[in-house]
Structures are given as C-alpha cells and as structure tokens.
Amino acid sequence: MSTTATPLAPTAFYLVEEEHHAPGGFTHLGFWIYLMSDTLIFAVLFATYGVLGASLAGGPGPRDLFDLSLVGLNTTFLLISSITYGFAMLAVYAKDQKKALQWLAITGAFGAAFIAVELYEFAHMIHEGAGPQRSGFLSAFFALVGTHGLHVTFGIVWLVTLMAQVRKGGLVAANVRRLTCLSLFWHFLDLVWIGVFTFVYLLGVLR
C-alpha cells in the first residue's frame, strides 16, 4: 500500500493584516517626548546666547546689526503660517480635503517666505563681516537662529510630504494623525520664535 506525502503549508513571513492598535496613542506620546527633547536643545541654545550675548570682541553688536522692521516682517510671516495651519486642521476635521490642501499650501508658502528673509539677513550680516566666527555673540546668534531656521525648513519638507500623502490616500486616520503631529511641531516653532524675537532681537536692540 503506497502513501502519498502531504506537502507542507508554506510559512508566512509577513502579516496579511496589521494588528489593531489604539489610534494615535503611542504616536502622540512619542512625539511629545520628541518635542520635550527639542525644548531642551533650544533651552541650551538660549542659555548659551545669554552667556555670550555681550561678548562682542570689539565687533558689531545687536544695535548695529538688527533691523527690527525686517525681523518684524519675518515674525508676521511665521505667525500667519501658524494661523493658516489652524485653518488647515479645521478643514481636516471637517473632512474637506481640497480646503485642507489649499491651507497647507498657503502655510508652506509663508514658511518659505520666512526662510527666505532669514537667509537674506544671514547673507547681509556675513557680507558686512559679521559672520559666526567674528565674536561669541555672533556664534551664539547664528547657532540659535540657524537651528530654528533648520527646524522650519524640515517642517516645510514634512508639510510637502504630507500634502502628497493626503492627495494620494485622502484624509484617512493615519494622515490625520501625521498632520496633527506636524501641527504640534509647527506651533512649537512659532512659540520658540517668539522667544527668539523677544530675547535676541528686541532686548538686543533696546539694551
């Protein structure tokens, strides 16, 4: 009597369906932890500027370099971008994809304008011989303001990426969660900039 061997079932090395998790719980917690770590970074940079802000090494100081009208315009760009992002989130919660994308695009445009003005300011200062190597004050200034500018640049890249994801996949739960995290990040940068404007630019010119 002959027996026929039964073929073994293939082993699956992947999950057909992802396990169900509570929506957004760990993502939001992890992102808040990241924001706290970023807060520490900016706290160190503010403290460094506080220590080195008066170390001019015989070079130009805040009154000689800062143009409050230009910085005020740049501050307006960033504050408006925070408002437009709020409008984008209202459209997201209303499930209006078209309006959400429009407001996100406007937010990105204001963010890009902020970076353009900041780069112009840096280029002008360096052209005048006030680069980061000139004094302790300028080293601390470029480190603090430049780090914030890099964060805004990263935020714009993240924003454009999410716009592409929303355009492709719609306002699904995962995209809404990502947009919410970016909203926290964007408003956080707005708060940091208010500190920069007050502590670095305004007090620097007034003292």
N, C-alpha and C positions, 0 to 999 in steps of 0.2 A: 504494500500500500504506500503510494507516494504522497508526500505532503508538500504543499507549496508555501514558501516563506512569505510572510506578510510584510510588505515594505514599511519601514519606519516612517512615522509622520515627520515632516521637516520641522526643525526647530526654528521658532521665530525669534529674531534678534531685535525686534522693534515692536512698539505698541501700535496697534491699529488706531486706537482712540486714546487720547491723553486722559489721565486720571482727573477727576473733578476736584478742583480746589476752590476755596472761598475766594471770590473775585477780588483781586487787588490787595488783599491783606498784607502779604509778605512784601509785595512790590512797594506799597506805600511806606511800610515800616523801614525797608532798606533804603528808600530814597530819603526819608527823614534823617536816617543815620548819616547818609552821604552829605546832606545839607549841613548837619552839625559839624562834620569834619571840615567842610568848606568854610564854615563860620570861624573855626579855629585858625585856618590859614589866613583869612582876612584879618582876624584879630592880631595875629603875629605881625602882619604887614603894617597895620595901623600903629601898633606899638613901636615898630622899627622906625616908621616915619616920625612918630612923636619924639623919639630919641635923637634922630638925625636931622630933623627938620630945620634946626638952627645951625647946622654945620655947613656953612656956605663956602668955606675955604677961599674967602676973598672974591668969590664969584657972584653972579646974579642971584637974587632971592625971589620969593613969590611975587612981590610988588613989581619987580622988573619984568617978570615972565608971563604972569597970568593975565588973560583977557577975560574978565568976568562976563562980558556980553556974549562972547563966543561959547564960554562954558555954560552960560545960562541957556543959550540956544540948544546946546547938546543935551543938557538936562531935560529940556522940554521934549526933545525927540524921544528920550527914554521913558519919560513919564507918560507920554501919549501912547507909546507902544504897549505899556502895561495896561492902559485903558482899553485899547483895541483888542488885546488878548482876552480881557474880560468879556468883551462883546463876542469874541470867537467862542468862548466857553459857553455863553448863553445860547448861542446857535447850536453848539454841540449837544447840549442838554435838551434842546427843542428838536433834535434830530434833523436839523436843516443843514445838510452837507454843503450846499452851494454857498450859503452865507458864511458858514464856518471857514471854508477855504478862502473866501474873499477877505475876511477879517484877519486870518492868519497871514495872508499875503501882505496886507497893509502893515501888520505888526513886523514882519520881516523887513519891509521897506524902511520903516522908522529905525529898526535896529541897524540896518546897513548904513543909514544916514548918520547915526551915532558913531559908528566905527570910522566912517569917512572923515568926520570932523575931528575925531581923536587922532587919527593918523596925520591929518594936516597940522594939528597942534604939535605933535611929536616932531614932525619933519621941520617945522618952523623953528622949534627950540634947538634942535640939533644943528640946523643951518646957522643959527646965531651963536654957536659954540657952547650951548648949554645941554650937552649930552649927558648920559647917565654916569660917565666917568669923570665929570667935571668936579663934583663935590658929593659929600654924603647926603645932603638934601636932595640932589637930583637923582642919585642912585635909589634912594628910598621912594621918591616920587614916581620914577619910571617903573619900579618894581610893583608898587601898589596899583597905580592906574593901569599899567600894562597888563597885570594879572586880571584885573576886572575886564579889560577890553578883550582878552583872550576868552574869558568866560562868555561874554556876549557873542563873540564870533562862533564859539562852539554851539551856543544856543541857536544861532541862525542856521547853522548846518543841521542841527537836530530838528528845527522847525521845518526846513525844506524837506527833510527825510520823512517826517510825519505827514506832511501835506501829500507826498507821493503815496504813502501807505493808505491815507484816507481816500484819496482819489481811486485807488485800486480796490481796496477792501471795504470802503464805506465806514460808517460810524459804529463799528462793532465794539463789543465791550473792551477788547484788548486795546484798540486805538483810542478809545475814550480814556482808558487808564493811562496810556502814554501821554496823551495831551494834558491830563491833569497833573502828571509829574512835571512836564515841561512848564506848566503854568506856575507851579510852586517855584521852580528854578528861576523863571523869568522875573517873578515878583521879588524873589530874594535878591537878584542882581539889582533891581530897582532900589531896594532898601539900602544895599551896600553903597550904591552910587550917591544916594542922599547923604550918607556919612562922608563919602569922599568929597562931595561938593562943599559940605559944611566945614569939615575938619581941615581939608587940604586947601581948597581954593578960597573959600570965604574968609576963614580965620587967617589964612596966609596973607591975604591982601590987607586985612584990617589991622593986623598986629604990627 
